[in-house]
């Protein structure tokens, strides 16, 4: 009976090791697609408003991120959410997680 219990606990430990571990905290940002010329890549521009420490006036700061777009489904002007990811290429460390809104086409 002791061997059956030992085998059951060993199997349980092996199963626990094979299940995916949850990732740590991954940042999520919202921005607008500025370019989709690359294959499976979009350039997302994130605009932040932060107060200037001296003049107390809000200053717009923008940053551009290259994000992975597996299906090439996002177009220029789309508002998307991007999330941190492991390095995919030299400059790509983000993936597009969802589409928030599309610009109105006339």
N, C-alpha and C positions, 0 to 999 in steps of 0.2 A: 504494500500500500504506500510506503514511503517513496518508492520509485515513481509511482503514478503521480504523486503530488509534486515531486521534483520535476518530472517531465512537463506537468501542467504549468508550473511556474516558469520553467525555461521557455516554453512555448509562448507564454504571456509576455515575457521580457522581449523575445524576438519580435513579436507582433508590435510591441510598443516602440521598438527601434525603427521598424519599417514605416510606421505612420508618419506623415509629414509634420514637422515641427512648425508651429506658428512663427512667422517672422516678427522681428522687433518692430518698433514704431517706424512707419514709412510716411514721409511727408506727402501731402496732397496739395496741389496748387491748381488754380483756375486761371486760364488764359485764353488768348485768341490765336488761331492758326494764322501764321504770316506767310508760310511757304510750304508747298507740298511737292516740290520738284524732284526730290530724292525718292528712290524706291523704298517703300516701307518706312519712311521717315517723314515727320512733319516738324517744322520749327514753330514752337509755341512761345508767344510773348506774354509774360506776366507783368502786370503793372501794379505797383504798390504805392500807396500814399503814406508818407511818413513825415512827421513834423520836423522842421529844421531846429536843431538845438539852440541856435542863437536868436533867429528871427521869429520863431514860433509860427512860421508859415508852412503849410503843407506842400511838400515837394513830391512830384511824381518820379518814381524810380522804376525803370523797366529793365527786365532781364529776359534773355532769350534762351530757351532750352530746346535741344533736339530730343524728340520723343519717338518711340517706336509705334508704328501704325501697321499692324500685320496685314490688314486687308486693303490698304490704301483707300479707306472709305471717308476720310476727313478732308474737307476742302478749305480753301483760303477764306477766312472770315468766320469760320465756325468757332463757337465758344466751347472749350473742352476742359475736362479735368485730367490732370496728369499725376502720376504717382511715382515715387522713387522706385528704382529697380536695380538689380545687379548690372554691372557694366555690360552693354551689348556690343558696343564698338568703342572707338577711341573717344568719341564725344557724347555718345548716347548712354544716359543713365536713368532715363525716364520712360514710362510707357503711358499711352493714352488709355484711360480707364472708361470714360463715358463722354458722350456728347451732351452738352447742356442746352445749347440753342444754335439754330442756323439763321443766317441773315435772310431777310425777306427778299425774294426774287420777284421782279416784275416783268 
